[in-house]
């Protein structure tokens, strides 16, 4: 089944890639998000290896806001990662690009969720992960600060969402590359669109990650 999605997450995973986005349909020259229960429907193309990571040779040229076409082979939800699909590697191709604008991106955000993945912390405990029904979301934030941890150099964003404060690590590979070259990158930026992803189990927790940043 051929499917279109806007790439909104692009991270490294076990030396390869993890991409994801919101499914869209094209009418004329405009792309419209497909919704499920009133919210944009996400898909995460995965490989058939154990980690699900997709090879650089297949998706290395894909960037955020690219419109991607794939041929889905199977929907394979895995608990909270309900967005997972396998696909034919030879089918993946870029067919367009979404212009970054408030008008376009505001149609893709979910601002009605009370908090991120059921709590206000940096991660979700494995004890309660079965209560989480999704692992990807796009939000818009106005109060934010990029920081670099002194201990290990990790780059994170502190931000406010629905009156709660978060402090999450960035895994968006394109943003990290730009920020390392220019730490004043966001100096005159008023708002950010953040793709938040819920990571795989590690040391008893599923960490919240910033897998895509648009501005």
C-alpha positions in Angstrom: 0.0 0.0 0.0 1.6 3.3 -1.1 1.5 5.9 1.7 2.7 9.5 2.0 4.0 11.1 5.1 5.8 14.3 6.2 9.1 13.5 7.8 9.1 15.1 11.3 11.6 12.9 13.2 15.1 12.0 12.1 17.5 10.5 14.6 20.4 8.2 14.9 19.6 4.7 16.2 22.3 2.1 16.8 24.5 3.8 14.1 21.6 3.9 11.6 18.4 5.9 11.4 15.0 6.3 12.9 12.6 8.4 10.9 8.9 9.0 11.4 6.2 11.4 10.4 2.5 12.2 10.0 0.6 10.5 7.2 -0.9 12.9 4.6 -3.0 12.8 1.4 -2.5 15.1 -1.5 -5.3 17.1 -3.0 -4.2 19.3 -5.9 -0.9 20.8 -4.8 -1.8 20.7 -1.0 -1.0 18.0 1.5 -3.5 17.4 4.3 -2.8 15.4 7.5 -4.8 12.2 7.9 -6.3 12.0 11.3 -7.3 9.2 13.7 -9.7 10.0 16.5 -9.2 13.7 15.8 -5.4 13.6 16.0 -2.8 13.4 13.2 -1.8 9.8 12.4 1.9 9.0 12.7 3.9 6.3 11.0 7.4 5.0 11.8 8.9 3.0 9.0 11.1 0.3 10.5 13.4 -2.4 9.1 13.0 -6.1 9.8 16.1 -6.4 11.9 15.9 -6.6 15.7 16.3 -2.9 16.5 14.1 -1.7 13.7 16.6 0.9 12.7 16.7 1.8 9.0 20.0 1.9 7.1 21.7 5.1 6.2 21.9 3.9 2.6 18.1 3.9 2.4 17.1 7.1 4.3 20.4 9.0 4.6 19.2 11.7 2.2 15.9 12.3 3.9 15.4 15.6 5.9 12.7 17.0 8.1 9.6 18.3 6.2 10.3 16.1 3.2 7.2 14.4 1.8 8.1 10.7 1.6 6.3 7.9 -0.3 6.7 4.4 0.8 5.0 1.1 0.1 3.9 -0.4 3.4 4.1 -4.1 3.7 2.7 -4.6 7.2 1.4 -2.6 10.1 3.3 -3.9 13.2 2.4 -2.0 16.3 4.5 -2.9 19.3 2.8 -1.8 22.5 3.1 2.0 22.9 5.0 2.1 19.6 1.7 1.8 17.7 3.1 3.7 14.7 5.5 1.0 13.4 5.2 -0.2 9.8 7.5 -2.3 7.7 8.0 -1.3 4.1 9.7 -2.2 0.8 13.1 -0.5 1.0 13.2 0.0 -2.8 9.9 2.0 -2.6 11.0 4.9 -0.5 11.4 8.2 -2.2 11.0 11.9 -1.7 8.1 13.4 -3.7 7.9 16.9 -2.3 8.6 19.2 0.7 6.4 21.0 3.1 7.1 24.7 3.5 7.9 25.6 7.1 5.2 28.0 8.2 2.9 28.4 11.1 -0.1 27.8 8.9 1.3 24.4 7.7 2.7 23.2 11.0 -0.2 24.3 13.2 -2.3 21.7 11.4 0.0 19.0 12.6 0.4 19.7 16.3 -1.4 18.2 19.3 -1.7 20.8 22.0 -4.7 19.3 23.8 -2.8 16.5 25.5 -2.5 17.2 29.2 1.1 16.1 29.4 3.7 14.2 27.4 3.1 10.4 27.5 1.2 10.4 30.7 3.5 12.3 33.1 5.6 15.5 33.5 9.0 13.8 33.8 11.8 13.0 31.5 10.8 9.3 31.1 8.1 6.7 31.6 8.6 3.8 34.0 8.4 0.3 32.6 5.8 -0.3 35.3 3.2 1.9 33.6 4.3 1.8 30.0 1.3 -0.4 29.1 -1.0 2.6 29.8 0.7 4.7 27.1 -0.9 4.3 23.7 1.4 6.3 21.4 5.1 7.2 21.1 5.2 10.3 18.8 3.7 13.8 19.0 4.4 17.2 17.6 4.0 20.2 19.9 4.5 24.0 19.7 6.4 25.8 22.5 7.2 29.4 23.1 9.2 29.3 26.4 12.4 27.4 25.8 16.1 27.3 26.3 18.8 25.2 24.7 21.5 24.0 27.1 24.7 21.9 26.9 25.4 19.8 29.9 28.8 20.4 31.5 29.1 16.7 32.5 29.0 15.1 29.0 28.3 17.9 26.5 24.8 16.5 25.8 22.5 19.2 24.2 19.0 19.5 25.6 16.0 21.8 25.5 14.3 23.1 28.6 10.7 24.1 27.7 7.2 24.7 29.0 4.2 22.8 27.7 0.7 23.1 29.2 2.1 24.7 32.3 4.6 21.9 32.9 8.4 22.2 32.6 10.4 19.6 30.7 14.1 19.1 30.2 14.8 16.6 27.3 17.7 15.6 25.2 17.9 16.3 21.5 18.4 13.5 19.0 17.5 15.5 15.8 20.8 14.9 13.8 20.4 17.9 11.5 19.8 20.3 14.4 22.7 19.0 16.5 25.0 19.5 13.5 23.8 23.1 13.1 23.9 23.9 16.8 27.4 22.6 17.2 28.5 25.1 14.5 26.5 28.0 15.9 25.1 28.1 19.4 23.3 31.3 18.7 21.1 29.5 16.1 17.8 30.1 17.9 18.6 33.6 19.3 15.9 35.4 17.4 13.4 32.5 17.2 10.1 33.0 19.0 8.7 29.5 18.9 9.7 25.9 18.2 7.9 22.9 16.8 9.2 19.8 18.6 8.6 16.2 17.7 8.7 14.3 21.0 9.4 10.6 20.8 9.2 7.9 23.5 12.4 5.8 23.4 12.9 2.1 23.9 13.4 0.5 27.3 16.7 1.2 29.0 17.6 0.8 32.7 14.0 0.5 33.7 12.8 3.6 31.8 11.5 4.8 28.4 13.1 8.2 27.9 11.4 11.1 26.2 13.5 12.5 23.3 13.3 15.5 21.0 13.6 13.8 17.6 12.7 16.8 15.4 13.0 20.6 15.7 11.4 23.1 13.3 11.5 26.8 13.5 
